[in-house]
Each structure stands twice: as C-alpha cells, then as structure tokens.
C-alpha cells in the first residue's frame, strides 16, 4: 500500500488552478504591453510634431531674413510665389510646389499645406492684383507670409506660422 498515491494529497496545484493563474497573468501582461505601446506611439508622434515645428520655424526664419535683405521684389505672378533680389545672394525665389516649399529649385520643407504671400506699399495698402505690374512691384515695402505645415496629413494643419517683413533695403 505504500506505493499507491493518495488522491487526497492537497500539496500541489490542479490543472484548473494553473489555467486560471495563467489567464490572469496573461491579461495583466497584455494590459501592460498595450499601455506601453500607446505611450511609445504618443512619444513618436510628439517627436514628429516637434521636428516638423522646428523645421517650419527654421524655414520661416530663413525666408524672413532673406526677404528682409531684399532691395526689391522682382516678379510676383501669384500669392504662392515670391521672386526677389538681395545684394549679397542675388536672385532668390520661394514657391509652393506639390506641398513642398521650394527655394529656387531646392526643397526647403515638405508637407506644406498653404503658403501665402501678401504685399503692401508704404501706406500699408495691400497690392493684390496678380500678376503685379512692374510699377506695383516697385512699391512693395512690406511682405506678409502665412504658412501652414501638416505632419500627419489629418484634417487640421499642425503648425501655422505668419510674419510681417519690412524690406530694409527698399528704395536704396
């Protein structure tokens, strides 16, 4: 009788108890993985947003500095194009082409939804009949830029920047 196992032995785990414990542990692990995956996705999205905002600000800053140096605006056929001359860099143009902001033919930043240049004379009157005549183009003393960038291609733009630029060398 000593070799026979006793059924009343309660020292171990039953198969049901092991399955219940494994199920509870699995639910806890799935919850933790979901929580951390969501946090990682939010962090990555934030990093993309931050990079796009930094690039948009750098692009706007570069445009503002170069336009401010312009001695005259050469030609403007639409509100999404500016072509100007600076004493040190020569002729420069900025335009919107297929959601890319271009400086001459080089892409400055991608995912640009809107780019709008508005032109004003010395009396702050907007010059808005495009293409501008040579006479109107010579009167431009201030340029206003509106600029929207969308990182994740959803319905609302992520970054909206605008700036007023007075031409320093206008009339010199």
C-alpha positions in Angstrom: 0.0 0.0 0.0 2.9 2.3 0.4 3.4 2.5 -3.4 -0.1 3.8 -4.1 -0.6 7.5 -4.4 -3.2 9.1 -2.3 -5.8 11.1 -4.0 -6.4 13.3 -1.0 -2.9 14.9 -1.3 -3.5 18.8 -1.4 0.1 20.0 -1.6 0.2 20.7 -5.4 -1.8 22.8 -7.9 -4.6 21.4 -10.0 -4.7 22.0 -13.8 -7.7 24.3 -13.4 -5.8 26.5 -10.8 -2.8 26.7 -13.2 -5.0 27.7 -16.1 -6.8 30.5 -14.1 -3.4 31.8 -12.9 -2.0 31.8 -16.4 -5.1 33.6 -17.7 -4.9 36.3 -15.1 -1.2 36.8 -15.7 -1.8 36.9 -19.5 -4.4 39.7 -19.0 -2.1 41.7 -16.9 0.8 41.4 -19.4 -1.5 42.3 -22.3 -2.7 45.4 -20.4 0.9 46.5 -19.7 2.1 45.9 -23.3 -0.9 47.9 -24.6 -0.2 50.7 -22.1 3.5 50.9 -23.1 2.8 50.6 -26.8 0.3 53.5 -26.6 2.9 55.6 -24.7 5.5 54.8 -27.3 3.2 55.8 -30.2 2.4 59.1 -28.4 6.1 59.8 -27.9 6.9 59.1 -31.6 4.1 61.3 -32.7 5.3 64.1 -30.4 8.8 63.7 -31.8 7.5 64.0 -35.4 5.5 67.1 -34.4 8.5 68.6 -32.7 10.7 68.0 -35.7 8.1 69.5 -38.1 7.7 72.5 -35.9 11.4 73.1 -35.7 11.8 72.7 -39.5 8.9 75.1 -40.1 10.3 77.7 -37.8 13.8 77.4 -39.4 12.3 77.7 -42.9 10.2 80.7 -41.9 13.2 82.3 -40.2 15.4 81.8 -43.3 12.6 83.3 -45.6 12.2 86.3 -43.3 15.9 87.0 -43.1 16.4 86.7 -46.9 13.3 88.7 -47.8 14.2 91.4 -45.3 17.5 91.8 -47.1 15.8 92.3 -50.5 16.3 95.6 -52.2 13.3 94.9 -54.5 10.7 92.3 -55.3 11.3 91.2 -58.9 8.2 89.4 -60.0 5.1 88.0 -58.4 2.5 86.2 -60.5 0.6 84.5 -57.7 0.3 84.7 -53.9 2.3 81.4 -53.6 5.5 82.7 -55.3 7.9 85.4 -54.4 11.0 86.3 -56.5 13.3 89.0 -55.1 16.9 90.3 -55.4 19.3 90.7 -52.5 22.6 92.5 -52.7 24.6 89.5 -51.3 22.8 86.4 -52.6 21.4 87.7 -55.9 18.1 86.5 -57.2 16.1 84.2 -54.9 12.6 82.7 -55.3 10.3 80.9 -52.9 7.3 79.0 -54.1 4.9 76.2 -53.2 5.1 73.2 -55.5 3.3 69.9 -54.7 3.1 70.6 -51.0 6.9 71.4 -50.9 8.3 74.8 -50.1 11.0 75.4 -52.7 13.9 77.9 -52.6 14.8 78.3 -56.2 14.6 74.6 -57.2 15.6 73.1 -53.9 13.1 71.7 -51.4 13.2 73.6 -48.0 10.4 71.7 -46.2 7.8 69.1 -47.1 4.1 68.8 -46.2 3.3 72.5 -46.6 -0.5 72.9 -46.9 -0.6 76.6 -47.7 1.9 79.3 -48.4 0.5 82.8 -49.0 2.5 86.0 -49.6 0.7 89.3 -49.3 2.3 92.5 -50.5 1.9 96.1 -49.1 3.1 99.5 -50.1 4.4 102.3 -47.8 0.9 103.4 -46.8 0.1 99.7 -45.8 -2.3 99.3 -48.7 -2.4 95.7 -49.9 -1.3 95.1 -53.5 -3.4 92.1 -54.5 -4.0 92.2 -58.3 -1.9 89.4 -59.7 0.3 89.4 -61.6 1.7 92.5 -60.1 2.8 95.2 -62.7 6.4 96.4 -62.5 5.1 99.7 -61.1 3.2 97.9 -58.3 6.1 95.5 -57.6 8.4 98.5 -57.2 6.1 99.9 -54.5 6.3 96.8 -52.2 7.8 97.8 -48.9 6.2 95.0 -46.7 5.6 91.3 -47.2 3.2 89.2 -45.1 3.7 85.4 -45.0 1.1 82.8 -43.9 2.5 79.3 -43.8 0.8 76.0 -42.7 2.5 72.7 -42.3 0.8 69.3 -41.7 2.8 66.5 -40.4 0.4 63.6 -40.1 -1.9 64.5 -43.1 -5.0 64.7 -41.0 -7.8 67.3 -41.4 -6.3 70.2 -39.4 -2.8 71.7 -40.0 -0.4 71.1 -37.2 1.7 74.2 -37.5 0.6 77.7 -38.6 3.2 80.5 -38.8 2.9 84.0 -40.1 5.2 87.0 -40.2 5.3 90.6 -41.4 8.6 91.6 -43.1 9.6 95.2 -43.8 12.2 95.4 -46.6 15.3 97.1 -45.2 16.9 97.9 -48.5 13.7 99.1 -50.2 14.4 102.2 -52.2 18.1 102.2 -51.6 
